[in-house]
Each structure stands twice: as structure tokens, then as C-alpha cells.
């Protein structure tokens, strides 16, 4: 069914690549204009683990949305900076006229050490981006959604690590559990305005955040530079379905559903897209 979010505007964070780009493109395919931001540079604690998104990546997202005939406004913005985020969103709403959908997707992943060995800097970066950044995103968007008076949908990217414990990724798991608590609070605060709030919980997904030596090392410790082919059976063995990981589009389909009027009474839901990982 085409045009499932036709005439709406979606605000997507972490939109330069991976799941964020996929979400922006999928929503644009179904008729939404896009307000997209990304840090588009490295974070010192993350750089040793995987490649950072760039401004060129964000520009590629913009080209993809425009190729679909939709409008897009992009910004190099850090979700940790509330003033900059809020000003960018205000400008996007002024240019595109509204915001209906909020996809709080920006996040980082640091793994490889047990909780007592996580550095202060690693903990702070993960919590500040993955949890505080989501709060900032919702904080900036909520007044627009309320003032417009026609409801809206907030979709927060959590993780399977927001449902069950994940060894050697304590800061990440804490942040992803944290956004579930924020979601549940917002459900009760914003329901009277017909604003729905849900979390989506991807399992392993084929993006740079997962496809790297650091993450693969959780499955093959001691193996230098493990390959996708080597770890795929181990990833698959953790799932109920015989697949190692999802593609970003699989998560985007879930985001689209939660953003659309098909989910008009769906709020407070933790939607798992994890091939059964969390039920094993």
C-alpha cells in the first residue's frame, strides 16, 4: 500500500547511514518528507571499534530521499547538544511546515570489556548519545507535536540489549534499557495528545556498528580479524530462526508500521525484530 505516511514529515536522527538512512528512505518511499541529522564524525571512544559516519554519508542519504521525489533537510548535529538539535529541528519544521514522526535512532556501540573494565569516557559517551541524546530528541520534538494538535508517533531505537543482558557491553545495555523507561514515561505523559511512543528492538543487523572486529570478537575471542563468514553460524545459533542477522530494511519496515496510521492505537510497545533472539 503506497503512501502510508503521505503528507507527513519525519525527523530522523543518526540518518547518515545504516539503519538511520534506511529509515529515512523507507519513510520517504511512503510519502514523508525528512528532517535528518547525524554527528557525521568520529567519537574518540568509538573510533577504535568501527568507522564513523561522514558528511558524505549524510549527503548520500539526502540524494536517496530526493531521488524518491521527497524533500529533505540535513544537518551535522550532535544529539548531545540540545540547543543545536532544537534549533535544527525548529528550522526544519519552519521549512517543511510540520513534524509528525520522530525516529530517535542515533546511537553508538562499544563492546569487548566486562562492566568493571569500561572506562569513564566510554560509559559517558554511550549514555550521553544513546540515552541523553534520545531524551534530547524527544524533548525538542514534543512541543511541536503537542502544539500541532493532531498527534504523532515517536519511535525510539532500543535493541535486544534493551530486553536482556548482553555480556561485555554493559554501557550499551544500560542505555538501551534506559530508553525503554523513557518510552514508558512518555506514553503516559503524551497519550492525552494522541502522541504514540514505542521502541523497536533490533537484533544483530548488517551495519557497520555490528560488522567489525570488535563485535565479532565477542563471538570469536582470540581470533585476529574474524570474518563475516566465520561468525555467521555463531550469530545464527543465537537466534530461533536460522539467520545470522537482519538487514536494515527489516527494521525500517517495523519503524514504518509504528509511524503509520495502521498503528494508530499502538503505544507503549516494545517491537522486537530479532529473529527470536530474545526468546531463546
N, C-alpha and C positions, 0 to 999 in steps of 0.2 A: 504494500500500500504506500504510494508515494505521498510526499508532503505531510508526513506525520508531525512535523514541527514547523510547518509553513507559516511564515509571517512572524516567527519568534526570533529572539536574539539570545544567543548563548555566550556566557562568559566562561572561558576555559583557561585554567592555569596549567603550567607545565606543558605548553602546547607545541614546543619546538620539534618534538619527535616522539617516537614510541607510542604509548597509549594516548597521551595528550593530543598528538597530531591525529591519530586515528579517530578519537572522539570528535575533534573539530571537523574532520572531513565527513564523518558519518552523519553528524547533525546537519552539516551543510547540504549533503545529498538529499536530506529530507526537508530542506527548505529554510533552515535557520541561517541568519547572519551571525558572524562570530566576532567576539572581543577576545583576543588571545594574548596571553603574556607568558614569558619564560625568563628565567635568570640568564640563560644563554651564555654562561661562562662557568668555569670550574669552581668548585668548593674545595679548599685545600685538603680537608679530611677525606674527601671522596675521590679526588683525582688519582690516588694510587690504585683504586679499585676498578674504575671504568671511565670511559671517555665522556667528557661533559658535552652537553648540547651547546650549539653555537648560534650566532646571529644568522648565519647562512641556513641552518636548520629551520629557524623560525621563518625565514623568508621563503623556504620551500613549502612550509605549511600554508603560508599566505597564497603562494602560487596555486597550490592544490585547491584551496577554497575558491579562489577566483575562477579557476578553470571550471568549476561547477556552477558558475553564474551567481555566486553569492558574494556579499560584501564582507570584508574582514578588516579589523583594526588590530595591529600588533604593537606590542611594547616590550622592551627589555626591562623587566621589573622584577625585583626581589620580593617574594611574598613575606619576607621577614620585615620589610619596610612598609608599615601600614599606611603612612602618609602617601608614599609613592604609589602604592597599589590603589588606594582610594581615589587619588587624583586621576590615575589612568582609567579606572572604571567610570568615573564621572564623565571623563572626556568621551569614552566610548558610548555611553548612554546618550550623551548630548548629540553625538554624530549619528547614531543609529536609531535613536528615539525611545529605546526601552531596553530592559533586560528581563527575560522570562526564565532562563535556565542558568544555573550556576553549577559548573563541574569543577570542584575543588580537587584537582588531580596532582598538583606539583608535589614532588617528594623525592627523597634520596634514600639509598640503601647502603649501609655499611655492615659487613659481616666478617666473621673469621676469628673472633675472640669471645671467650665467655664474659659474662656481665662484669665480673670483678676486674677484668683487664681492659675494658673500654675506657678510653681516655676522656677527660673532661671535655675536650674540644669536640670529640666525636659525638658524645652524648648531647652536647648543646646544639651542634649543627643539626643532628637528626630531629631532635624535639622541636627546635625552633622552626625548621622548614616543614616538617611533616604534621606537626600538631598546631603550633602557634600560627604557622602560615595558613592552615585551613581555617582557624578561627578568624584571622585577619580577612580572608576571602569572604567568609560568611558575614562578618561584621560590616564590611564595606558594601556588600550587596543587599543585605536585609532592608535597610531604609528604602532603597529603590523598589524592592518587591512590595513592601508594605504600602508605600505612597502611591504606587500604580493602581493598587486596589483590585487586581484581577488574579491574585495568587501567583504561583510559580513553583518551580522544582529546584531543589538543591540536591546534588548528587556528590557525595564525598567518596574519594577513593581510599578504602582501607586495604585489607589484604587478608589472606588466610592467617597471617601472623597477627591479625586483629581478632581472631577467633580462638586460636590455640597457640601455645607457647612454641617458640622457634629457637632452638639452641644456637648459640654463637651469633645472635642478632638481637640482643636484649634491648638496645635503644630503639631499633626499628619496631620490634614487637610492642614495646611500651607506647610508642607514638601511634601505632595503628589500632591498639586497644583504646587509646585516648580519644581518637576521633569518633569512635562508636559512642562513647559517653557524651561527647559534644552533640552528636546527631540526636541522641535520645532527648537531650535537653531542648534542642531547637524544635523538635517535633511538638513538644508541649507548649513552647513559647509562641510558635508561629502558626499552629494549626488553625487558630481563630481567623487568621488572614488567608486561609486556603493555600498556604505555602507548605509544600510537602518536602520532607527531608529524609533521605535514605543513604545507606552506604552500599558500595559494591565491593566485593571481596575477591579479587583475582587470585588464582593460584599462580604457579610459575607461568610466565608469559615471555614470548620470544622478543625481548627488547634488550638494549644494551645494559640495563640495570641488572639483568639476570645472566645474560650471555657473556660472562667474563671469568677470568681465572679465580678471582676471589670467591665468587658464588659457587663455581664448580668445585672449588676446594673443600666446600662443606660436604660434598658427596664423595670426593676422592682426595682426602687429606694425604699429603706427602707426595702426590703426583705432580710433577712440574708441567705446567701448561696443559692441563687436561682439555680434551676436545669435546665438542657437542656430541659427537658420535659415541665417545666413551661414557659420558654422563647420561645420555638419553635413557638407557634402560633403567638407571637408578632413579631418575626423575619419574619415569613411568611406573616404577614399582611402588612409589609412594601414593599413587592415585588409584581410585576404584576403577576408573576407565583406563584402558591400555594406551594412553597417550602421554608423552613426556611433558608437554606444555601447550598452552593455548596460544593463539595469535592475537595481536592487539584488537583486531576487528571483533573477536569473540566478546571482549569486554565492552567494546563500543556498542554492540547490539543491546547489551544489558543497560548501558547508560541511556541509549536512545529510548528504550522502553520506559525507564523511570522518569525521563524528561517529558515524555509524551502524555497526551490526554488519555491514552489507554490505561495509564497508571494513576488516574485522577484521584483515586481513594487509597493509593498505596503510599503509606508514610510510616516511618519507623522500622523499615525492613532492612535486614542485612542480606543482600542478594549475593549468593556465592556463585562464582564462575570458576570452578576449581577442579573439575573432573572427578569430584568425590574425595579430594584430598582430606578435607576436614572431617569426613565421616568414617574414615578408616580407623 
